[in-house]
Amino acid sequence: MSNIGKAKKKPVIVDFVLWTGTVESTRNVLVFMGQNVVTNCNKSSEAFLDYHEQCLNFGLKIETLEGVMKASVNDFIIKGVNGEFYPCKPDIFHKTYDILDEN
């Protein structure tokens, strides 16, 4: 008997935010994640702008269940079914998810 099989991904609704690389977008990601970002700065004006610049240059660091991952500009930040956060590249996001119209 073979261990090879097929499975269909369960339909799951997730919350997400798109990180566009703007200062406002970085703030939105931090609020969305409840400050669940690896940083030593206190998010005050000058420190936050320095942090934002570091994110643009080196990636937005996100604590995931698998360790720290880096998000790039235009990555989606997803809140998983257990409340965990992780980045997702745009092409993978659009292959995996349909954006719901909540209006």
C-alpha positions in Angstrom: 0.0 0.0 0.0 1.3 3.4 -0.9 1.7 6.4 1.5 1.0 8.8 -1.4 -2.3 10.5 -1.3 -4.1 13.7 -2.0 -5.6 16.3 0.3 -7.7 19.4 -0.1 -6.9 22.5 2.0 -9.7 23.3 4.4 -11.4 26.6 3.7 -10.2 29.0 6.4 -10.7 32.7 6.7 -7.6 34.6 7.9 -7.0 38.3 8.7 -4.1 40.0 6.8 -2.5 43.3 6.2 -0.3 44.3 3.2 3.1 45.9 4.1 3.7 48.5 1.4 6.8 49.9 3.0 5.4 53.3 4.0 5.7 54.6 7.5 1.9 54.3 7.9 2.0 50.8 6.6 4.7 49.8 9.1 2.6 51.3 11.9 -0.4 49.4 10.6 1.5 46.1 10.6 2.7 46.7 14.2 -0.9 47.5 15.4 -2.3 44.5 13.5 0.3 42.2 15.2 -0.1 43.7 18.6 3.6 44.8 18.5 4.7 41.2 17.8 7.8 42.4 16.0 11.4 41.9 16.9 12.8 45.3 17.8 14.5 47.2 20.6 13.1 50.6 19.9 10.1 52.0 21.7 8.2 53.2 18.6 8.5 56.8 19.5 8.9 59.3 16.7 12.7 59.3 15.9 13.2 55.7 17.2 10.3 54.5 15.1 11.5 56.2 12.0 15.0 54.6 12.5 13.2 51.2 13.0 11.1 51.7 9.9 14.3 52.5 7.8 15.9 49.3 9.2 12.9 47.3 8.1 13.1 48.8 4.6 16.8 47.9 4.4 16.9 44.5 6.1 13.3 43.3 6.2 10.5 43.5 8.8 11.3 40.8 11.4 8.3 38.8 12.5 8.3 36.1 15.2 6.6 33.0 13.8 6.0 29.6 15.2 9.0 28.5 13.2 11.3 31.3 14.4 12.0 34.8 13.1 11.1 35.4 9.5 11.7 38.6 7.4 9.0 40.2 5.4 9.8 42.3 2.4 7.9 45.3 1.0 4.6 44.2 -0.6 4.5 41.0 1.5 1.2 40.1 3.2 1.3 39.6 6.9 -1.2 36.9 7.9 -2.7 36.1 11.2 -3.1 32.3 11.3 -5.8 30.2 12.8 -4.0 30.0 16.1 -3.3 33.7 16.4 0.2 33.3 15.0 1.7 35.8 12.4 3.8 35.1 9.4 4.7 36.8 6.1 3.6 35.6 2.8 4.9 36.5 -0.7 2.2 38.2 -2.9 2.3 35.4 -5.6 1.7 32.7 -3.0 -0.9 34.8 -1.2 -3.0 35.2 -4.4 -2.7 31.5 -5.3 -3.8 30.5 -1.8 -6.4 33.1 -0.8 -9.4 35.0 -2.3 -9.8 38.4 -0.8 -13.3 38.7 0.7 -15.3 41.9 0.2 -16.4 42.8 3.7 -18.5 45.9 2.6 
